[in-house]
Amino acid sequence: MGPYALPDGNVLISFSGGRTSGYMLHQILAAHDFKLPDRCCVAFCNTGREHNATLDFVRDCADNWACNIEWLEYDRVDNKVAVRVTEWRGASRHGEPFDKYLAGNMLPNVFRRACTQELKVKTIKRHLVKQGWKRWNNTIGIRNDEKRRIKASKDKRWNNWFPLFDAGVTKRTVIDFWQTQSFDLQIKPGAGNCVGCFLKSEATLAAMWREEPEHMAWWAKWEKQKGRRFNDARGYAELGDFVSRQGDWIFDDEEYLCQQNEGECTG
């Protein structure tokens, strides 16, 4: 079965809801006749700030490939961290998991991406440990043209597995694959799964203020409530006000935040 054969032991397939991650899931499924063993868990973490198209895409992957995908969300019960297991219909769409985290914590930022760690990585970890898993292989969708992102696990509970890197997959491979499929992720290039992510450039965030102001207002609300910013750039409310006054003003800064963080956004 080549590079997509599951390693021994428990295997977690972390599905981000993006095209590369979806391609990886498909290839692993195909290598196993679309029947994964019980020792394999496919998990998608929803922060409540995921684009609606991302949620639809995760649902479509599960439906088209007859694959069980566990939908997980950060939660708090009796003032303790918990995990909410849900599905497409019941998934949070207004930032509720993120709200619960921010209520008692500092805003994440470009140097401390607590949203990724707490709402995704640790949420999956808590879920698997509750299921009785002690150790596992963590499947990550990093391509062969993203070599600088390859890193060993810092957590003793799992080892990282990079099947796309091992298979020589590039961005072109992924694009060609989705052009042959009956469905695709309906998000504009560059927008990312997390609507309004602070790792995006001002140009992208400005476009989001024009196209999805209700999502952007959420970020502005938390900056005002915490009295801090998610990054050192212009605040969300300030940027929104600027966009409303300037209309189609074109920003010429580059995606420096995403570049500095190796293209990894919270979504």
PyRosetta script that sets phi, psi and omega in degrees:
from pyrosetta import init, pose_from_sequence

init()
pose = pose_from_sequence("MGPYALPDGNVLISFSGGRTSGYMLHQILAAHDFKLPDRCCVAFCNTGREHNATLDFVRDCADNWACNIEWLEYDRVDNKVAVRVTEWRGASRHGEPFDKYLAGNMLPNVFRRACTQELKVKTIKRHLVKQGWKRWNNTIGIRNDEKRRIKASKDKRWNNWFPLFDAGVTKRTVIDFWQTQSFDLQIKPGAGNCVGCFLKSEATLAAMWREEPEHMAWWAKWEKQKGRRFNDARGYAELGDFVSRQGDWIFDDEEYLCQQNEGECTG")
pose.set_psi(1, -4.0)
pose.set_omega(1, 173.0)
pose.set_phi(2, 69.4)
pose.set_psi(2, -147.3)
pose.set_omega(2, -172.5)
pose.set_phi(3, -67.0)
pose.set_psi(3, -11.9)
pose.set_omega(3, -177.9)
pose.set_phi(4, -101.5)
pose.set_psi(4, 7.9)
pose.set_omega(4, 176.3)
pose.set_phi(5, -71.5)
pose.set_psi(5, 130.0)
pose.set_omega(5, -178.4)
pose.set_phi(6, -61.8)
pose.set_psi(6, 135.1)
pose.set_omega(6, 174.9)
pose.set_phi(7, -69.3)
pose.set_psi(7, 167.4)
pose.set_omega(7, 179.5)
pose.set_phi(8, -65.6)
pose.set_psi(8, 153.7)
pose.set_omega(8, 176.9)
pose.set_phi(9, 85.0)
pose.set_psi(9, -172.4)
pose.set_omega(9, 179.8)
pose.set_phi(10, -67.5)
pose.set_psi(10, 143.1)
pose.set_omega(10, -178.1)
pose.set_phi(11, -132.0)
pose.set_psi(11, 125.2)
pose.set_omega(11, 172.7)
pose.set_phi(12, -101.3)
pose.set_psi(12, 128.8)
pose.set_omega(12, 172.8)
pose.set_phi(13, -106.1)
pose.set_psi(13, 106.0)
pose.set_omega(13, -179.5)
pose.set_phi(14, -80.2)
pose.set_psi(14, 109.9)
pose.set_omega(14, -177.9)
pose.set_phi(15, -101.3)
pose.set_psi(15, 110.2)
pose.set_omega(15, -176.3)
pose.set_phi(16, -77.7)
pose.set_psi(16, -20.3)
pose.set_omega(16, -175.1)
pose.set_phi(17, 94.2)
pose.set_psi(17, 9.3)
pose.set_omega(17, 177.4)
pose.set_phi(18, -100.3)
pose.set_psi(18, 173.4)
pose.set_omega(18, -176.8)
pose.set_phi(19, -66.6)
pose.set_psi(19, -43.3)
pose.set_omega(19, -179.5)
pose.set_phi(20, -63.4)
pose.set_psi(20, -44.7)
pose.set_omega(20, 179.1)
pose.set_phi(21, -63.8)
pose.set_psi(21, -39.0)
pose.set_omega(21, 177.9)
pose.set_phi(22, -65.6)
pose.set_psi(22, -40.7)
pose.set_omega(22, 176.9)
pose.set_phi(23, -61.1)
pose.set_psi(23, -44.2)
pose.set_omega(23, 179.1)
pose.set_phi(24, -59.9)
pose.set_psi(24, -44.0)
pose.set_omega(24, 179.2)
pose.set_phi(25, -61.0)
pose.set_psi(25, -44.0)
pose.set_omega(25, -179.9)
pose.set_phi(26, -60.6)
pose.set_psi(26, -44.3)
pose.set_omega(26, -177.1)
pose.set_phi(27, -66.3)
pose.set_psi(27, -37.7)
pose.set_omega(27, 177.5)
pose.set_phi(28, -67.4)
pose.set_psi(28, -43.2)
pose.set_omega(28, 177.8)
pose.set_phi(29, -60.1)
pose.set_psi(29, -46.2)
pose.set_omega(29, -178.4)
pose.set_phi(30, -61.9)
pose.set_psi(30, -35.5)
pose.set_omega(30, -179.8)
pose.set_phi(31, -70.0)
pose.set_psi(31, -14.2)
pose.set_omega(31, -179.2)
pose.set_phi(32, -122.8)
pose.set_psi(32, 30.4)
pose.set_omega(32, 177.5)
pose.set_phi(33, 54.2)
pose.set_psi(33, 31.5)
pose.set_omega(33, 177.2)
pose.set_phi(34, 58.7)
pose.set_psi(34, 32.3)
pose.set_omega(34, 175.9)
pose.set_phi(35, -136.5)
pose.set_psi(35, 97.1)
pose.set_omega(35, -179.5)
pose.set_phi(36, -84.0)
pose.set_psi(36, 143.0)
pose.set_omega(36, 178.9)
pose.set_phi(37, -69.6)
pose.set_psi(37, 163.5)
pose.set_omega(37, -179.2)
pose.set_phi(38, -62.2)
pose.set_psi(38, -22.2)
pose.set_omega(38, -179.6)
pose.set_phi(39, -77.6)
pose.set_psi(39, 3.5)
pose.set_omega(39, -179.8)
pose.set_phi(40, -114.6)
pose.set_psi(40, 130.8)
pose.set_omega(40, 178.9)
pose.set_phi(41, -122.5)
pose.set_psi(41, 126.4)
pose.set_omega(41, 174.6)
pose.set_phi(42, -101.4)
pose.set_psi(42, 120.2)
pose.set_omega(42, -174.2)
pose.set_phi(43, -127.8)
pose.set_psi(43, 138.7)
pose.set_omega(43, 175.0)
pose.set_phi(44, -123.1)
pose.set_psi(44, 126.0)
pose.set_omega(44, 179.3)
pose.set_phi(45, -101.8)
pose.set_psi(45, 126.1)
pose.set_omega(45, -179.4)
pose.set_phi(46, -107.1)
pose.set_psi(46, 122.1)
pose.set_omega(46, 179.5)
pose.set_phi(47, -88.3)
pose.set_psi(47, -9.5)
pose.set_omega(47, -174.9)
pose.set_phi(48, 90.4)
pose.set_psi(48, -7.5)
pose.set_omega(48, 176.8)
pose.set_phi(49, -110.2)
pose.set_psi(49, 6.3)
pose.set_omega(49, 175.9)
pose.set_phi(50, -67.5)
pose.set_psi(50, 144.2)
pose.set_omega(50, 177.3)
pose.set_phi(51, -62.2)
pose.set_psi(51, 142.5)
pose.set_omega(51, 178.4)
pose.set_phi(52, -56.3)
pose.set_psi(52, -33.2)
pose.set_omega(52, 178.7)
pose.set_phi(53, -66.3)
pose.set_psi(53, -30.9)
pose.set_omega(53, 176.4)
pose.set_phi(54, -65.8)
pose.set_psi(54, -44.8)
pose.set_omega(54, 178.5)
pose.set_phi(55, -61.1)
pose.set_psi(55, -41.1)
pose.set_omega(55, 178.6)
pose.set_phi(56, -64.8)
pose.set_psi(56, -38.4)
pose.set_omega(56, -179.3)
pose.set_phi(57, -65.2)
pose.set_psi(57, -43.1)
pose.set_omega(57, 177.9)
pose.set_phi(58, -61.7)
pose.set_psi(58, -44.3)
pose.set_omega(58, 176.6)
pose.set_phi(59, -59.3)
pose.set_psi(59, -45.2)
pose.set_omega(59, -177.4)
pose.set_phi(60, -65.2)
pose.set_psi(60, -37.4)
pose.set_omega(60, 177.2)
pose.set_phi(61, -62.0)
pose.set_psi(61, -45.0)
pose.set_omega(61, 179.8)
pose.set_phi(62, -63.3)
pose.set_psi(62, -43.8)
pose.set_omega(62, -176.9)
pose.set_phi(63, -70.0)
pose.set_psi(63, -43.7)
pose.set_omega(63, -176.1)
pose.set_phi(64, -74.1)
pose.set_psi(64, -27.9)
pose.set_omega(64, -177.0)
pose.set_phi(65, -110.4)
pose.set_psi(65, 10.3)
pose.set_omega(65, 179.2)
pose.set_phi(66, 48.7)
pose.set_psi(66, 48.0)
pose.set_omega(66, -176.5)
pose.set_phi(67, -115.6)
pose.set_psi(67, 133.3)
pose.set_omega(67, 176.7)
pose.set_phi(68, -81.9)
pose.set_psi(68, 118.6)
pose.set_omega(68, 177.7)
pose.set_phi(69, -115.8)
pose.set_psi(69, 123.5)
pose.set_omega(69, 180.0)
pose.set_phi(70, -85.3)
pose.set_psi(70, 122.3)
pose.set_omega(70, 179.2)
pose.set_phi(71, -93.0)
pose.set_psi(71, 119.8)
pose.set_omega(71, -176.1)
pose.set_phi(72, -121.5)
pose.set_psi(72, 146.3)
pose.set_omega(72, 177.2)
pose.set_phi(73, -138.6)
pose.set_psi(73, 141.9)
pose.set_omega(73, 172.6)
pose.set_phi(74, -62.1)
pose.set_psi(74, 139.2)
pose.set_omega(74, -178.8)
pose.set_phi(75, -146.9)
pose.set_psi(75, 167.5)
pose.set_omega(75, 172.9)
pose.set_phi(76, -135.1)
pose.set_psi(76, 127.7)
pose.set_omega(76, 179.5)
pose.set_phi(77, -128.2)
pose.set_psi(77, 126.4)
pose.set_omega(77, -177.3)
pose.set_phi(78, 53.8)
pose.set_psi(78, 39.8)
pose.set_omega(78, 177.9)
pose.set_phi(79, 65.0)
pose.set_psi(79, 22.1)
pose.set_omega(79, 177.0)
pose.set_phi(80, -122.2)
pose.set_psi(80, 147.5)
pose.set_omega(80, 178.9)
pose.set_phi(81, -64.4)
pose.set_psi(81, 135.7)
pose.set_omega(81, -179.8)
pose.set_phi(82, -143.4)
pose.set_psi(82, 177.4)
pose.set_omega(82, 178.2)
pose.set_phi(83, -123.3)
pose.set_psi(83, 127.7)
pose.set_omega(83, 176.4)
pose.set_phi(84, -98.3)
pose.set_psi(84, 123.8)
pose.set_omega(84, 176.4)
pose.set_phi(85, -97.6)
pose.set_psi(85, 126.3)
pose.set_omega(85, -175.2)
pose.set_phi(86, -139.5)
pose.set_psi(86, -157.6)
pose.set_omega(86, 176.3)
pose.set_phi(87, -154.2)
pose.set_psi(87, -175.5)
pose.set_omega(87, -174.0)
pose.set_phi(88, -55.7)
pose.set_psi(88, -47.4)
pose.set_omega(88, -175.3)
pose.set_phi(89, -64.8)
pose.set_psi(89, -38.4)
pose.set_omega(89, -176.1)
pose.set_phi(90, -96.8)
pose.set_psi(90, 5.9)
pose.set_omega(90, -177.6)
pose.set_phi(91, -66.0)
pose.set_psi(91, 143.9)
pose.set_omega(91, 178.0)
pose.set_phi(92, -68.6)
pose.set_psi(92, 135.8)
pose.set_omega(92, -177.7)
pose.set_phi(93, -126.2)
pose.set_psi(93, 5.5)
pose.set_omega(93, -177.1)
pose.set_phi(94, -128.2)
pose.set_psi(94, 27.2)
pose.set_omega(94, 175.9)
pose.set_phi(95, 81.1)
pose.set_psi(95, 14.2)
pose.set_omega(95, -174.7)
pose.set_phi(96, -56.3)
pose.set_psi(96, -47.8)
pose.set_omega(96, 178.2)
pose.set_phi(97, -60.7)
pose.set_psi(97, -42.0)
pose.set_omega(97, 178.6)
pose.set_phi(98, -62.9)
pose.set_psi(98, -41.9)
pose.set_omega(98, 178.3)
pose.set_phi(99, -57.7)
pose.set_psi(99, -44.9)
pose.set_omega(99, -177.8)
pose.set_phi(100, -63.5)
pose.set_psi(100, -35.5)
pose.set_omega(100, 177.9)
pose.set_phi(101, -71.9)
pose.set_psi(101, -47.2)
pose.set_omega(101, -175.9)
pose.set_phi(102, -67.9)
pose.set_psi(102, -23.2)
pose.set_omega(102, -179.1)
pose.set_phi(103, -57.0)
pose.set_psi(103, -30.4)
pose.set_omega(103, -177.8)
pose.set_phi(104, -123.7)
pose.set_psi(104, 15.3)
pose.set_omega(104, -176.6)
pose.set_phi(105, -140.6)
pose.set_psi(105, 165.4)
pose.set_omega(105, 177.5)
pose.set_phi(106, -71.9)
pose.set_psi(106, 161.1)
pose.set_omega(106, 175.2)
pose.set_phi(107, -66.8)
pose.set_psi(107, 138.6)
pose.set_omega(107, 173.3)
pose.set_phi(108, -69.7)
pose.set_psi(108, 164.6)
pose.set_omega(108, 177.8)
pose.set_phi(109, -150.4)
pose.set_psi(109, -178.2)
pose.set_omega(109, -174.7)
pose.set_phi(110, -61.8)
pose.set_psi(110, -27.0)
pose.set_omega(110, -179.6)
pose.set_phi(111, -94.7)
pose.set_psi(111, -20.5)
pose.set_omega(111, -179.3)
pose.set_phi(112, -133.7)
pose.set_psi(112, 84.2)
pose.set_omega(112, -175.1)
pose.set_phi(113, -82.9)
pose.set_psi(113, 66.6)
pose.set_omega(113, -177.6)
pose.set_phi(114, -63.1)
pose.set_psi(114, -25.8)
pose.set_omega(114, 179.5)
pose.set_phi(115, -61.7)
pose.set_psi(115, -43.3)
pose.set_omega(115, 178.2)
pose.set_phi(116, -66.4)
pose.set_psi(116, -46.4)
pose.set_omega(116, -176.7)
pose.set_phi(117, -67.4)
pose.set_psi(117, -48.4)
pose.set_omega(117, -174.6)
pose.set_phi(118, -80.4)
pose.set_psi(118, -43.6)
pose.set_omega(118, -174.2)
pose.set_phi(119, -83.6)
pose.set_psi(119, -18.0)
pose.set_omega(119, -178.3)
pose.set_phi(120, -120.2)
pose.set_psi(120, -71.2)
pose.set_omega(120, -174.1)
pose.set_phi(121, -56.6)
pose.set_psi(121, -53.4)
pose.set_omega(121, -177.2)
pose.set_phi(122, -72.8)
pose.set_psi(122, -27.6)
pose.set_omega(122, 177.1)
pose.set_phi(123, -65.3)
pose.set_psi(123, -44.5)
pose.set_omega(123, 176.7)
pose.set_phi(124, -63.9)
pose.set_psi(124, -42.8)
pose.set_omega(124, -179.6)
pose.set_phi(125, -59.5)
pose.set_psi(125, -46.1)
pose.set_omega(125, 179.9)
pose.set_phi(126, -61.1)
pose.set_psi(126, -40.3)
pose.set_omega(126, -179.6)
pose.set_phi(127, -64.1)
pose.set_psi(127, -46.4)
pose.set_omega(127, -177.3)
pose.set_phi(128, -68.4)
pose.set_psi(128, -40.1)
pose.set_omega(128, 178.3)
pose.set_phi(129, -62.6)
pose.set_psi(129, -39.1)
pose.set_omega(129, 178.0)
pose.set_phi(130, -64.4)
pose.set_psi(130, -29.0)
pose.set_omega(130, 177.7)
pose.set_phi(131, -79.9)
pose.set_psi(131, -1.4)
pose.set_omega(131, 177.6)
pose.set_phi(132, 96.6)
pose.set_psi(132, 3.8)
pose.set_omega(132, 179.2)
pose.set_phi(133, -73.5)
pose.set_psi(133, 135.5)
pose.set_omega(133, 178.6)
pose.set_phi(134, -105.3)
pose.set_psi(134, -40.2)
pose.set_omega(134, 176.7)
pose.set_phi(135, -141.9)
pose.set_psi(135, 154.4)
pose.set_omega(135, 179.0)
pose.set_phi(136, -161.4)
pose.set_psi(136, 169.8)
pose.set_omega(136, 173.7)
pose.set_phi(137, -98.4)
pose.set_psi(137, 129.2)
pose.set_omega(137, -178.0)
pose.set_phi(138, -101.5)
pose.set_psi(138, 111.4)
pose.set_omega(138, -176.3)
pose.set_phi(139, -85.2)
pose.set_psi(139, 120.9)
pose.set_omega(139, -175.5)
pose.set_phi(140, -121.5)
pose.set_psi(140, 133.4)
pose.set_omega(140, -177.0)
pose.set_phi(141, -85.4)
pose.set_psi(141, 67.8)
pose.set_omega(141, 175.4)
pose.set_phi(142, -106.1)
pose.set_psi(142, 126.0)
pose.set_omega(142, -175.0)
pose.set_phi(143, -79.8)
pose.set_psi(143, 172.7)
pose.set_omega(143, 179.5)
pose.set_phi(144, -70.6)
pose.set_psi(144, -22.1)
pose.set_omega(144, 177.6)
pose.set_phi(145, -91.7)
pose.set_psi(145, 16.2)
pose.set_omega(145, 177.2)
pose.set_phi(146, -126.7)
pose.set_psi(146, 38.4)
pose.set_omega(146, -172.3)
pose.set_phi(147, -53.4)
pose.set_psi(147, -35.7)
pose.set_omega(147, -176.4)
pose.set_phi(148, -64.9)
pose.set_psi(148, -16.1)
pose.set_omega(148, -179.2)
pose.set_phi(149, -88.3)
pose.set_psi(149, -6.9)
pose.set_omega(149, 179.7)
pose.set_phi(150, -70.1)
pose.set_psi(150, 121.2)
pose.set_omega(150, -179.6)
pose.set_phi(151, -141.7)
pose.set_psi(151, 146.3)
pose.set_omega(151, 176.4)
pose.set_phi(152, -75.8)
pose.set_psi(152, 155.8)
pose.set_omega(152, 179.5)
pose.set_phi(153, -69.6)
pose.set_psi(153, 140.3)
pose.set_omega(153, 175.9)
pose.set_phi(154, -96.3)
pose.set_psi(154, -5.2)
pose.set_omega(154, -179.9)
pose.set_phi(155, -102.0)
pose.set_psi(155, 130.7)
pose.set_omega(155, -176.2)
pose.set_phi(156, -69.2)
pose.set_psi(156, -12.7)
pose.set_omega(156, -177.9)
pose.set_phi(157, -77.7)
pose.set_psi(157, -22.1)
pose.set_omega(157, -177.3)
pose.set_phi(158, -142.9)
pose.set_psi(158, 158.1)
pose.set_omega(158, 171.8)
pose.set_phi(159, -110.0)
pose.set_psi(159, 141.2)
pose.set_omega(159, 178.6)
pose.set_phi(160, -82.6)
pose.set_psi(160, 138.9)
pose.set_omega(160, 178.9)
pose.set_phi(161, -125.0)
pose.set_psi(161, 129.1)
pose.set_omega(161, -175.5)
pose.set_phi(162, -121.3)
pose.set_psi(162, 74.4)
pose.set_omega(162, -175.7)
pose.set_phi(163, -63.0)
pose.set_psi(163, -33.5)
pose.set_omega(163, -179.6)
pose.set_phi(164, -67.2)
pose.set_psi(164, -39.9)
pose.set_omega(164, 177.0)
pose.set_phi(165, -62.7)
pose.set_psi(165, -46.6)
pose.set_omega(165, -179.2)
pose.set_phi(166, -62.8)
pose.set_psi(166, -30.9)
pose.set_omega(166, -177.5)
pose.set_phi(167, -86.3)
pose.set_psi(167, -2.2)
pose.set_omega(167, 179.1)
pose.set_phi(168, 75.5)
pose.set_psi(168, 22.6)
pose.set_omega(168, -177.5)
pose.set_phi(169, -73.1)
pose.set_psi(169, 136.8)
pose.set_omega(169, 177.2)
pose.set_phi(170, -120.3)
pose.set_psi(170, 175.9)
pose.set_omega(170, 178.5)
pose.set_phi(171, -59.1)
pose.set_psi(171, -37.4)
pose.set_omega(171, 179.3)
pose.set_phi(172, -62.0)
pose.set_psi(172, -39.5)
pose.set_omega(172, 178.2)
pose.set_phi(173, -58.2)
pose.set_psi(173, -45.5)
pose.set_omega(173, -178.0)
pose.set_phi(174, -66.1)
pose.set_psi(174, -44.5)
pose.set_omega(174, -179.8)
pose.set_phi(175, -61.1)
pose.set_psi(175, -45.9)
pose.set_omega(175, -179.7)
pose.set_phi(176, -61.3)
pose.set_psi(176, -38.5)
pose.set_omega(176, -179.7)
pose.set_phi(177, -62.1)
pose.set_psi(177, -49.9)
pose.set_omega(177, -175.0)
pose.set_phi(178, -69.4)
pose.set_psi(178, -21.8)
pose.set_omega(178, 176.1)
pose.set_phi(179, -70.5)
pose.set_psi(179, -16.0)
pose.set_omega(179, 179.4)
pose.set_phi(180, -98.9)
pose.set_psi(180, -3.4)
pose.set_omega(180, -175.2)
pose.set_phi(181, -92.9)
pose.set_psi(181, 161.1)
pose.set_omega(181, -178.7)
pose.set_phi(182, -83.1)
pose.set_psi(182, -6.9)
pose.set_omega(182, 178.3)
pose.set_phi(183, -145.2)
pose.set_psi(183, 164.1)
pose.set_omega(183, -178.3)
pose.set_phi(184, -157.9)
pose.set_psi(184, 168.8)
pose.set_omega(184, 176.4)
pose.set_phi(185, -76.9)
pose.set_psi(185, 120.4)
pose.set_omega(185, -175.4)
pose.set_phi(186, -93.5)
pose.set_psi(186, 62.1)
pose.set_omega(186, 177.6)
pose.set_phi(187, -127.5)
pose.set_psi(187, 138.7)
pose.set_omega(187, 179.5)
pose.set_phi(188, -64.9)
pose.set_psi(188, 141.6)
pose.set_omega(188, 178.1)
pose.set_phi(189, -54.6)
pose.set_psi(189, 133.5)
pose.set_omega(189, 178.3)
pose.set_phi(190, 93.0)
pose.set_psi(190, -19.0)
pose.set_omega(190, -177.0)
pose.set_phi(191, -71.8)
pose.set_psi(191, -37.0)
pose.set_omega(191, 179.8)
pose.set_phi(192, 78.3)
pose.set_psi(192, 164.9)
pose.set_omega(192, -177.6)
pose.set_phi(193, -73.7)
pose.set_psi(193, -35.0)
pose.set_omega(193, -177.4)
pose.set_phi(194, -89.1)
pose.set_psi(194, 110.2)
pose.set_omega(194, -175.6)
pose.set_phi(195, -70.6)
pose.set_psi(195, 116.1)
pose.set_omega(195, 178.2)
pose.set_phi(196, 91.7)
pose.set_psi(196, 9.0)
pose.set_omega(196, -177.1)
pose.set_phi(197, -48.9)
pose.set_psi(197, 134.2)
pose.set_omega(197, -176.4)
pose.set_phi(198, -70.5)
pose.set_psi(198, -7.2)
pose.set_omega(198, 176.5)
pose.set_phi(199, -80.7)
pose.set_psi(199, -9.1)
pose.set_omega(199, -178.7)
pose.set_phi(200, -81.2)
pose.set_psi(200, 158.5)
pose.set_omega(200, 178.9)
pose.set_phi(201, -73.7)
pose.set_psi(201, 165.9)
pose.set_omega(201, 176.7)
pose.set_phi(202, -61.5)
pose.set_psi(202, -34.2)
pose.set_omega(202, -179.8)
pose.set_phi(203, -60.7)
pose.set_psi(203, -45.6)
pose.set_omega(203, -179.9)
pose.set_phi(204, -68.5)
pose.set_psi(204, -43.0)
pose.set_omega(204, -179.4)
pose.set_phi(205, -65.8)
pose.set_psi(205, -35.5)
pose.set_omega(205, 177.2)
pose.set_phi(206, -63.5)
pose.set_psi(206, -41.6)
pose.set_omega(206, 178.5)
pose.set_phi(207, -63.3)
pose.set_psi(207, -37.6)
pose.set_omega(207, 179.0)
pose.set_phi(208, -67.7)
pose.set_psi(208, -34.8)
pose.set_omega(208, 177.0)
pose.set_phi(209, -62.1)
pose.set_psi(209, -36.3)
pose.set_omega(209, 179.3)
pose.set_phi(210, -73.1)
pose.set_psi(210, -37.7)
pose.set_omega(210, -172.1)
pose.set_phi(211, -92.7)
pose.set_psi(211, -35.6)
pose.set_omega(211, -176.6)
pose.set_phi(212, -138.7)
pose.set_psi(212, 65.6)
pose.set_omega(212, -176.1)
pose.set_phi(213, -61.0)
pose.set_psi(213, -29.8)
pose.set_omega(213, -178.9)
pose.set_phi(214, -65.7)
pose.set_psi(214, -34.3)
pose.set_omega(214, 176.6)
pose.set_phi(215, -70.0)
pose.set_psi(215, -43.5)
pose.set_omega(215, -176.5)
pose.set_phi(216, -67.3)
pose.set_psi(216, -32.3)
pose.set_omega(216, 179.4)
pose.set_phi(217, -61.4)
pose.set_psi(217, -28.7)
pose.set_omega(217, 178.7)
pose.set_phi(218, -62.2)
pose.set_psi(218, -44.8)
pose.set_omega(218, 179.8)
pose.set_phi(219, -65.3)
pose.set_psi(219, -41.5)
pose.set_omega(219, 179.5)
pose.set_phi(220, -63.4)
pose.set_psi(220, -38.0)
pose.set_omega(220, 179.8)
pose.set_phi(221, -60.6)
pose.set_psi(221, -44.8)
pose.set_omega(221, -177.6)
pose.set_phi(222, -71.7)
pose.set_psi(222, -33.9)
pose.set_omega(222, 175.9)
pose.set_phi(223, -63.0)
pose.set_psi(223, -41.2)
pose.set_omega(223, 179.3)
pose.set_phi(224, -66.6)
pose.set_psi(224, -42.5)
pose.set_omega(224, -177.0)
pose.set_phi(225, -67.2)
pose.set_psi(225, -37.6)
pose.set_omega(225, -178.1)
pose.set_phi(226, -88.4)
pose.set_psi(226, -15.3)
pose.set_omega(226, -177.7)
pose.set_phi(227, 67.8)
pose.set_psi(227, 26.8)
pose.set_omega(227, -179.4)
pose.set_phi(228, -141.3)
pose.set_psi(228, 173.4)
pose.set_omega(228, 176.8)
pose.set_phi(229, -115.2)
pose.set_psi(229, 156.1)
pose.set_omega(229, 176.5)
pose.set_phi(230, -72.2)
pose.set_psi(230, -27.8)
pose.set_omega(230, 177.0)
pose.set_phi(231, -147.5)
pose.set_psi(231, -179.2)
pose.set_omega(231, -175.7)
pose.set_phi(232, -83.4)
pose.set_psi(232, -3.4)
pose.set_omega(232, -179.5)
pose.set_phi(233, -80.1)
pose.set_psi(233, -170.1)
pose.set_omega(233, 179.9)
pose.set_phi(234, -58.5)
pose.set_psi(234, 138.4)
pose.set_omega(234, 178.5)
pose.set_phi(235, -63.7)
pose.set_psi(235, 156.8)
pose.set_omega(235, -176.9)
pose.set_phi(236, -61.6)
pose.set_psi(236, -45.0)
pose.set_omega(236, -179.4)
pose.set_phi(237, -64.8)
pose.set_psi(237, -41.7)
pose.set_omega(237, 179.2)
pose.set_phi(238, -62.4)
pose.set_psi(238, -42.7)
pose.set_omega(238, 179.1)
pose.set_phi(239, -65.1)
pose.set_psi(239, -42.0)
pose.set_omega(239, 178.8)
pose.set_phi(240, -62.4)
pose.set_psi(240, -40.4)
pose.set_omega(240, 178.4)
pose.set_phi(241, -65.8)
pose.set_psi(241, -40.3)
pose.set_omega(241, 178.8)
pose.set_phi(242, -62.0)
pose.set_psi(242, -44.7)
pose.set_omega(242, -179.5)
pose.set_phi(243, -62.9)
pose.set_psi(243, -41.3)
pose.set_omega(243, -179.2)
pose.set_phi(244, -64.5)
pose.set_psi(244, -30.5)
pose.set_omega(244, -179.9)
pose.set_phi(245, -86.4)
pose.set_psi(245, -30.5)
pose.set_omega(245, -174.8)
pose.set_phi(246, -98.6)
pose.set_psi(246, -9.7)
pose.set_omega(246, 178.4)
pose.set_phi(247, 66.9)
pose.set_psi(247, -116.0)
pose.set_omega(247, -174.9)
pose.set_phi(248, -93.5)
pose.set_psi(248, 32.0)
pose.set_omega(248, 176.5)
pose.set_phi(249, -53.0)
pose.set_psi(249, 136.0)
pose.set_omega(249, -179.0)
pose.set_phi(250, -101.3)
pose.set_psi(250, 122.4)
pose.set_omega(250, 175.6)
pose.set_phi(251, -85.5)
pose.set_psi(251, 142.5)
pose.set_omega(251, -178.2)
pose.set_phi(252, -114.6)
pose.set_psi(252, 11.0)
pose.set_omega(252, 176.9)
pose.set_phi(253, -75.3)
pose.set_psi(253, 159.7)
pose.set_omega(253, -177.9)
pose.set_phi(254, -97.0)
pose.set_psi(254, 173.1)
pose.set_omega(254, -179.6)
pose.set_phi(255, -77.5)
pose.set_psi(255, 57.2)
pose.set_omega(255, -173.5)
pose.set_phi(256, -66.6)
pose.set_psi(256, -32.6)
pose.set_omega(256, -178.8)
pose.set_phi(257, -66.4)
pose.set_psi(257, -44.8)
pose.set_omega(257, 178.9)
pose.set_phi(258, -65.9)
pose.set_psi(258, -36.4)
pose.set_omega(258, 178.9)
pose.set_phi(259, -64.7)
pose.set_psi(259, -42.7)
pose.set_omega(259, -179.6)
pose.set_phi(260, -64.3)
pose.set_psi(260, -27.2)
pose.set_omega(260, -177.8)
pose.set_phi(261, -108.6)
pose.set_psi(261, 26.7)
pose.set_omega(261, 172.0)
pose.set_phi(262, 58.5)
pose.set_psi(262, 32.4)
pose.set_omega(262, 174.7)
pose.set_phi(263, 75.0)
pose.set_psi(263, 5.9)
pose.set_omega(263, -177.3)
pose.set_phi(264, -90.1)
pose.set_psi(264, 116.3)
pose.set_omega(264, 175.3)
pose.set_phi(265, -110.8)
pose.set_psi(265, 169.2)
pose.set_omega(265, -175.3)
pose.set_phi(266, -64.6)
pose.set_psi(266, -21.8)
pose.set_omega(266, -179.6)
pose.set_phi(267, -89.2)
pose.dump_pdb("model.pdb")
